[in-house]
Amino acid sequence: MPVLAIVFIMLLALIALASLLSSAETSVTAVSKAKLHSLAKKGDPKAKLVLELQKNVGLSLSTILLFNTLCLTIVNNNIGDIAADLFGKEAIIFASFAMTIIITVYAETLPKIIAVNSPEKVLMLLIRPLWVVFRVFRPITLAINNFARAHLRLFGIKSNANDEFAALEELRGAIDMHFAHEKPDANNERAMLKSILDLREVSVGEIMTHRKNVTMVNANDAPSEIVKQVLESPFTRVPLYKNDTDNIVGIIHSKALLRYVNAHQDSLDKLDIVSVAAAPWFIPETADLIEQLQAFKNRREHFAIVVDEYGAFNGIVTLEDILEEIVGDITDEHDIAVRGIRPQEDGSFIIDGTVTIRDVNRQLNWELPDEEASTMAGLVLYEIRAIPEVGQSFNIHGYHFEILRRHRNQITLLKIKSITSQN
């Protein structure tokens, strides 16, 4: 066989190899990690190899690109010589043009389209030879990567700095894509899934029941009066304080109190209420909801006292509060029906100042910022940097706010309407 024919066949083989590498490059970034983990748990050795490669996607892609570039460089450097030997020097330009089209179509476009449509199948097919390539070229690739990172550091760029954030955004995008063509009823499912991702970003202080709205009983009151207050309360657990509301000495559980009262019916006014109360559990307002949810699980408790940085009583948080952040409001026969958001005929909403911004955004599908304030009243105070008078109105983030009621320095009631709908 002539030497030129052998060289030509070798070049075609290199183009085919470059095609496979292009498919692998796209597959590595397009493959579903969830599917891979599922296959790996079932014992698929190829899936385990793919997951090993994905532990450092940058290094894997660098290896593929290095080998791919090497193959195409050899092809481009030799195709001109073959054309010149066969057809003369004038054919070099035409050969280069033809090879550019061939490489673009067969070594780039088609392989990538196939890989995008079936990334798992492509990777499973190529993973073993790819693994060999990664092992062989790893020292060179590591050197190139370190060289590139050194240049990134010169510009103040940290590689892999936003991996966690990017992963969360990828999940949020996947949720939106999944529910994009679903029925409106599926919006609740989408909201629940996205709320789970947000738990790490929400602090206990943002969802707690503020101390002003907490039902409490004084240990200095007569035992019969305490029993009456606890039984009249719609809540199962009631904080017990002594002398001052910042001095919480226990948590009274209505069932435990009833059992205690039932056992001492003849001496109701001699009951030692403090002995019935459970020890209070104090938590910082800065704890995020993931941490607190895990803490509730570990301690097998449902109720915690929230304190600020100075140790002062700030409010309470329950397991139900965190669950409501995921599934929305949970109401039962003992819940108070006031939600604090009342729609009006003109398209506006009457909203209590203590309602959280997160609840408003979730219920009305608005996008008010909640980074600097947690309640609607707090948002107004932060934006206008003053305490407004009743009747004053403001345009804030695309919404028209009107102050309807104020108690001393606290905004208690607002009327809010979207400026877009108003126009």
Buried (B, 14 or more C-beta within 10 A) or exposed (E): EEEEEEBBEEBEEBBBBBBBBBBBBBBBEBBEEEEBEEBBEEEBEBBBBBBBBBEBEEBBBBBBBBBBEBBBEBBBEBBBEBBBEEEEEEBBEEBEEEBEEBBEEBBBEBBBEBBBEBBBEBBBBBBEEBBEBBEEBEEEBBEBBEEEBEEEEEEEEEEEEEEEEEEBEEBBEEBEEEBEEEEEEEEEEBBBBBBBBBBEEBBBBBBBBBBEEBBBBBBEBEBEEBBEBBEEBEBBBBBBBEEEBEEBBBBBBBEBBBEBBEEEEEEEEEBEBEEBBBEBEEBBBEBBBBBBBEBBEEEEBBBBBBBEEEEEBBBBBBBBBBEBBBEBEEEEEEEEEEBBBEEEEEEBBBBBBBBBBBBBBBBBEBEBEBEEBBBBBBBBBEBEEEBBEEEBEEEBEEBBBBBBBBEEEEBBBBBBBBEEEEE
